[in-house]
């Protein structure tokens, strides 16, 4: 998940974000990987983007309205 705004994108650590910690990752240009200084997670940009889709599972119905009266049937 990248930050909104102008400038370089900052990715959140997927491992920390699953634990509801908002930690930015750093990029190592020599290895071409992103890394987290808090939990030692490392991965390429593709791996980080893919792993950051996992927390969205928790919030997939965030904008859905549930009508509990019709659920009793």
N, CA, C and O atoms as a GROMACS GRO file, in nm:
protein
  292
    1UNK      N    1   0.085  -0.116   0.000
    1UNK     CA    2   0.000   0.000   0.000
    1UNK      C    3   0.089   0.123   0.000
    1UNK      O    4   0.175   0.139   0.087
    2UNK      N    5   0.069   0.205  -0.094
    2UNK     CA    6   0.153   0.322  -0.107
    2UNK      C    7   0.085   0.444  -0.046
    2UNK      O    8  -0.038   0.450  -0.035
    3UNK      N    9   0.166   0.539  -0.005
    3UNK     CA   10   0.113   0.661   0.052
    3UNK      C   11   0.052   0.747  -0.058
    3UNK      O   12   0.096   0.742  -0.173
    4UNK      N   13  -0.047   0.824  -0.022
    4UNK     CA   14  -0.104   0.920  -0.115
    4UNK      C   15  -0.015   1.044  -0.117
    4UNK      O   16   0.051   1.075  -0.018
    5UNK      N   17  -0.013   1.111  -0.226
    5UNK     CA   18   0.065   1.234  -0.234
    5UNK      C   19   0.171   1.225  -0.340
    5UNK      O   20   0.187   1.123  -0.407
    6UNK      N   21   0.244   1.334  -0.353
    6UNK     CA   22   0.347   1.341  -0.456
    6UNK      C   23   0.479   1.287  -0.403
    6UNK      O   24   0.500   1.279  -0.282
    7UNK      N   25   0.566   1.251  -0.494
    7UNK     CA   26   0.696   1.203  -0.455
    7UNK      C   27   0.707   1.053  -0.466
    7UNK      O   28   0.619   0.985  -0.519
    8UNK      N   29   0.816   1.002  -0.413
    8UNK     CA   30   0.844   0.860  -0.419
    8UNK      C   31   0.744   0.780  -0.334
    8UNK      O   32   0.701   0.826  -0.227
    9UNK      N   33   0.707   0.662  -0.383
    9UNK     CA   34   0.613   0.578  -0.309
    9UNK      C   35   0.680   0.515  -0.188
    9UNK      O   36   0.795   0.472  -0.196
   10UNK      N   37   0.608   0.510  -0.078
   10UNK     CA   38   0.655   0.442   0.042
   10UNK      C   39   0.563   0.325   0.068
   10UNK      O   40   0.443   0.343   0.088
   11UNK      N   41   0.617   0.206   0.068
   11UNK     CA   42   0.537   0.087   0.093
   11UNK      C   43   0.535   0.055   0.240
   11UNK      O   44   0.633   0.078   0.311
   12UNK      N   45   0.423   0.000   0.287
   12UNK     CA   46   0.409  -0.043   0.425
   12UNK      C   47   0.456  -0.187   0.434
   12UNK      O   48   0.439  -0.265   0.340
   13UNK      N   49   0.514  -0.223   0.547
   13UNK     CA   50   0.556  -0.360   0.570
   13UNK      C   51   0.432  -0.447   0.585
   13UNK      O   52   0.351  -0.422   0.674
   14UNK      N   53   0.413  -0.548   0.500
   14UNK     CA   54   0.293  -0.631   0.508
   14UNK      C   55   0.284  -0.711   0.637
   14UNK      O   56   0.175  -0.731   0.690
   15UNK      N   57   0.397  -0.756   0.688
   15UNK     CA   58   0.398  -0.834   0.811
   15UNK      C   59   0.354  -0.747   0.930
   15UNK      O   60   0.273  -0.790   1.011
   16UNK      N   61   0.407  -0.628   0.939
   16UNK     CA   62   0.370  -0.537   1.047
   16UNK      C   63   0.228  -0.487   1.029
   16UNK      O   64   0.154  -0.471   1.127
   17UNK      N   65   0.188  -0.461   0.904
   17UNK     CA   66   0.054  -0.408   0.879
   17UNK      C   67  -0.055  -0.507   0.915
   17UNK      O   68  -0.164  -0.466   0.955
   18UNK      N   69  -0.028  -0.637   0.903
   18UNK     CA   70  -0.124  -0.738   0.947
   18UNK      C   71  -0.146  -0.732   1.098
   18UNK      O   72  -0.251  -0.772   1.148
   19UNK      N   73  -0.045  -0.682   1.169
   19UNK     CA   74  -0.057  -0.666   1.314
   19UNK      C   75  -0.097  -0.523   1.351
   19UNK      O   76  -0.083  -0.480   1.465
   20UNK      N   77  -0.148  -0.451   1.248
   20UNK     CA   78  -0.197  -0.314   1.265
   20UNK      C   79  -0.089  -0.217   1.309
   20UNK      O   80  -0.116  -0.124   1.386
   21UNK      N   81   0.033  -0.238   1.260
   21UNK     CA   82   0.143  -0.145   1.281
   21UNK      C   83   0.175  -0.082   1.146
   21UNK      O   84   0.191  -0.152   1.047
   22UNK      N   85   0.184   0.048   1.143
   22UNK     CA   86   0.205   0.122   1.019
   22UNK      C   87   0.353   0.157   1.006
   22UNK      O   88   0.396   0.265   1.044
   23UNK      N   89   0.431   0.064   0.950
   23UNK     CA   90   0.576   0.082   0.940
   23UNK      C   91   0.615   0.093   0.793
   23UNK      O   92   0.582   0.006   0.712
   24UNK      N   93   0.687   0.201   0.759
   24UNK     CA   94   0.737   0.216   0.622
   24UNK      C   95   0.854   0.122   0.598
   24UNK      O   96   0.931   0.091   0.689
   25UNK      N   97   0.866   0.078   0.474
   25UNK     CA   98   0.978  -0.008   0.436
   25UNK      C   99   1.086   0.077   0.370
   25UNK      O  100   1.058   0.184   0.316
   26UNK      N  101   1.208   0.030   0.375
   26UNK     CA  102   1.321   0.095   0.311
   26UNK      C  103   1.364   0.012   0.191
   26UNK      O  104   1.342  -0.109   0.187
   27UNK      N  105   1.426   0.079   0.094
   27UNK     CA  106   1.470   0.011  -0.027
   27UNK      C  107   1.621  -0.003  -0.027
   27UNK      O  108   1.693   0.093  -0.001
   28UNK      N  109   1.669  -0.124  -0.056
   28UNK     CA  110   1.811  -0.152  -0.070
   28UNK      C  111   1.842  -0.163  -0.219
   28UNK      O  112   1.810  -0.264  -0.281
   29UNK      N  113   1.903  -0.059  -0.278
   29UNK     CA  114   1.927  -0.061  -0.423
   29UNK      C  115   2.028  -0.169  -0.466
   29UNK      O  116   2.022  -0.216  -0.580
   30UNK      N  117   2.119  -0.208  -0.378
   30UNK     CA  118   2.217  -0.311  -0.413
   30UNK      C  119   2.150  -0.446  -0.435
   30UNK      O  120   2.186  -0.519  -0.527
   31UNK      N  121   2.052  -0.480  -0.351
   31UNK     CA  122   1.982  -0.608  -0.362
   31UNK      C  123   1.854  -0.596  -0.444
   31UNK      O  124   1.800  -0.697  -0.489
   32UNK      N  125   1.804  -0.473  -0.462
   32UNK     CA  126   1.678  -0.454  -0.533
   32UNK      C  127   1.558  -0.501  -0.451
   32UNK      O  128   1.459  -0.545  -0.508
   33UNK      N  129   1.568  -0.492  -0.320
   33UNK     CA  130   1.463  -0.539  -0.230
   33UNK      C  131   1.422  -0.431  -0.132
   33UNK      O  132   1.499  -0.341  -0.099
   34UNK      N  133   1.298  -0.442  -0.087
   34UNK     CA  134   1.250  -0.360   0.022
   34UNK      C  135   1.268  -0.438   0.152
   34UNK      O  136   1.260  -0.561   0.152
   35UNK      N  137   1.293  -0.366   0.262
   35UNK     CA  138   1.311  -0.435   0.390
   35UNK      C  139   1.251  -0.352   0.503
   35UNK      O  140   1.241  -0.230   0.495
   36UNK      N  141   1.212  -0.422   0.608
   36UNK     CA  142   1.154  -0.360   0.728
   36UNK      C  143   1.257  -0.367   0.840
   36UNK      O  144   1.316  -0.472   0.864
   37UNK      N  145   1.279  -0.256   0.907
   37UNK     CA  146   1.377  -0.255   1.016
   37UNK      C  147   1.318  -0.306   1.146
   37UNK      O  148   1.390  -0.331   1.243
   38UNK      N  149   1.185  -0.322   1.150
   38UNK     CA  150   1.122  -0.368   1.274
   38UNK      C  151   1.111  -0.520   1.281
   38UNK      O  152   1.137  -0.579   1.386
   39UNK      N  153   1.074  -0.583   1.169
   39UNK     CA  154   1.047  -0.727   1.176
   39UNK      C  155   1.135  -0.810   1.081
   39UNK      O  156   1.119  -0.932   1.075
   40UNK      N  157   1.224  -0.748   1.010
   40UNK     CA  158   1.318  -0.817   0.920
   40UNK      C  159   1.252  -0.876   0.795
   40UNK      O  160   1.310  -0.964   0.732
   41UNK      N  161   1.132  -0.830   0.759
   41UNK     CA  162   1.068  -0.873   0.634
   41UNK      C  163   1.145  -0.813   0.516
   41UNK      O  164   1.181  -0.696   0.520
   42UNK      N  165   1.170  -0.892   0.414
   42UNK     CA  166   1.231  -0.844   0.290
   42UNK      C  167   1.154  -0.898   0.172
   42UNK      O  168   1.094  -1.006   0.180
   43UNK      N  169   1.155  -0.824   0.062
   43UNK     CA  170   1.088  -0.870  -0.058
   43UNK      C  171   1.101  -0.771  -0.171
   43UNK      O  172   1.128  -0.653  -0.150
   44UNK      N  173   1.081  -0.820  -0.291
   44UNK     CA  174   1.082  -0.734  -0.408
   44UNK      C  175   0.955  -0.649  -0.408
   44UNK      O  176   0.864  -0.672  -0.328
   45UNK      N  177   0.950  -0.553  -0.497
   45UNK     CA  178   0.831  -0.467  -0.504
   45UNK      C  179   0.707  -0.550  -0.535
   45UNK      O  180   0.601  -0.525  -0.478
   46UNK      N  181   0.719  -0.646  -0.624
   46UNK     CA  182   0.604  -0.731  -0.658
   46UNK      C  183   0.558  -0.812  -0.538
   46UNK      O  184   0.437  -0.824  -0.514
   47UNK      N  185   0.652  -0.869  -0.462
   47UNK     CA  186   0.617  -0.947  -0.343
   47UNK      C  187   0.550  -0.861  -0.237
   47UNK      O  188   0.455  -0.904  -0.172
   48UNK      N  189   0.600  -0.739  -0.220
   48UNK     CA  190   0.543  -0.648  -0.120
   48UNK      C  191   0.401  -0.609  -0.160
   48UNK      O  192   0.312  -0.607  -0.076
   49UNK      N  193   0.381  -0.578  -0.288
   49UNK     CA  194   0.246  -0.540  -0.335
   49UNK      C  195   0.148  -0.656  -0.318
   49UNK      O  196   0.034  -0.636  -0.276
   50UNK      N  197   0.193  -0.777  -0.350
   50UNK     CA  198   0.107  -0.894  -0.337
   50UNK      C  199   0.072  -0.921  -0.191
   50UNK      O  200  -0.043  -0.950  -0.158
   51UNK      N  201   0.171  -0.911  -0.103
   51UNK     CA  202   0.150  -0.936   0.040
   51UNK      C  203   0.062  -0.828   0.103
   51UNK      O  204  -0.010  -0.854   0.200
   52UNK      N  205   0.067  -0.707   0.050
   52UNK     CA  206  -0.015  -0.599   0.105
   52UNK      C  207  -0.162  -0.611   0.066
   52UNK      O  208  -0.244  -0.533   0.115
   53UNK      N  209  -0.197  -0.705  -0.017
   53UNK     CA  210  -0.337  -0.730  -0.049
   53UNK      C  211  -0.404  -0.812   0.062
   53UNK      O  212  -0.526  -0.808   0.075
   54UNK      N  213  -0.328  -0.884   0.141
   54UNK     CA  214  -0.384  -0.968   0.247
   54UNK      C  215  -0.464  -0.891   0.352
   54UNK      O  216  -0.572  -0.937   0.389
   55UNK      N  217  -0.417  -0.776   0.401
   55UNK     CA  218  -0.498  -0.704   0.500
   55UNK      C  219  -0.634  -0.658   0.447
   55UNK      O  220  -0.725  -0.633   0.526
   56UNK      N  221  -0.648  -0.647   0.317
   56UNK     CA  222  -0.775  -0.603   0.259
   56UNK      C  223  -0.887  -0.704   0.285
   56UNK      O  224  -1.004  -0.670   0.277
   57UNK      N  225  -0.852  -0.828   0.315
   57UNK     CA  226  -0.951  -0.931   0.345
   57UNK      C  227  -1.035  -0.890   0.466
   57UNK      O  228  -1.155  -0.916   0.471
   58UNK      N  229  -0.971  -0.827   0.562
   58UNK     CA  230  -1.042  -0.784   0.683
   58UNK      C  231  -1.149  -0.681   0.654
   58UNK      O  232  -1.253  -0.677   0.721
   59UNK      N  233  -1.126  -0.598   0.554
   59UNK     CA  234  -1.211  -0.483   0.530
   59UNK      C  235  -1.292  -0.493   0.402
   59UNK      O  236  -1.342  -0.392   0.353
   60UNK      N  237  -1.306  -0.614   0.345
   60UNK     CA  238  -1.372  -0.627   0.215
   60UNK      C  239  -1.518  -0.583   0.220
   60UNK      O  240  -1.570  -0.536   0.118
   61UNK      N  241  -1.585  -0.598   0.332
   61UNK     CA  242  -1.726  -0.559   0.344
   61UNK      C  243  -1.744  -0.426   0.416
   61UNK      O  244  -1.853  -0.398   0.466
   62UNK      N  245  -1.641  -0.344   0.422
   62UNK     CA  246  -1.646  -0.221   0.497
   62UNK      C  247  -1.756  -0.127   0.445
   62UNK      O  248  -1.821  -0.059   0.525
   63UNK      N  249  -1.777  -0.123   0.316
   63UNK     CA  250  -1.876  -0.031   0.259
   63UNK      C  251  -2.009  -0.100   0.227
   63UNK      O  252  -2.096  -0.041   0.164
   64UNK      N  253  -2.025  -0.223   0.271
   64UNK     CA  254  -2.148  -0.298   0.246
   64UNK      C  255  -2.243  -0.276   0.364
   64UNK      O  256  -2.202  -0.278   0.480
   65UNK      N  257  -2.369  -0.256   0.332
   65UNK     CA  258  -2.470  -0.236   0.437
   65UNK      C  259  -2.538  -0.369   0.464
   65UNK      O  260  -2.582  -0.436   0.372
   66UNK      N  261  -2.546  -0.406   0.591
   66UNK     CA  262  -2.611  -0.529   0.632
   66UNK      C  263  -2.746  -0.496   0.694
   66UNK      O  264  -2.756  -0.413   0.784
   67UNK      N  265  -2.849  -0.562   0.645
   67UNK     CA  266  -2.984  -0.544   0.697
   67UNK      C  267  -3.016  -0.668   0.781
   67UNK      O  268  -3.048  -0.773   0.726
   68UNK      N  269  -3.007  -0.656   0.911
   68UNK     CA  270  -3.022  -0.770   1.000
   68UNK      C  271  -3.167  -0.821   1.007
   68UNK      O  272  -3.189  -0.937   1.042
   69UNK      N  273  -3.266  -0.737   0.974
   69UNK     CA  274  -3.405  -0.782   0.973
   69UNK      C  275  -3.428  -0.889   0.865
   69UNK      O  276  -3.502  -0.984   0.888
   70UNK      N  277  -3.366  -0.873   0.751
   70UNK     CA  278  -3.385  -0.970   0.642
   70UNK      C  279  -3.300  -1.094   0.663
   70UNK      O  280  -3.323  -1.195   0.596
   71UNK      N  281  -3.205  -1.091   0.752
   71UNK     CA  282  -3.118  -1.206   0.778
   71UNK      C  283  -3.185  -1.309   0.868
   71UNK      O  284  -3.139  -1.423   0.876
   72UNK      N  285  -3.292  -1.271   0.936
   72UNK     CA  286  -3.361  -1.363   1.027
   72UNK      C  287  -3.442  -1.468   0.955
   72UNK      O  288  -3.481  -1.568   1.016
   73UNK      N  289  -3.469  -1.450   0.827
   73UNK     CA  290  -3.554  -1.544   0.751
   73UNK      C  291  -3.491  -1.678   0.734
   73UNK      O  292  -3.551  -1.767   0.672
   0.00000   0.00000   0.00000
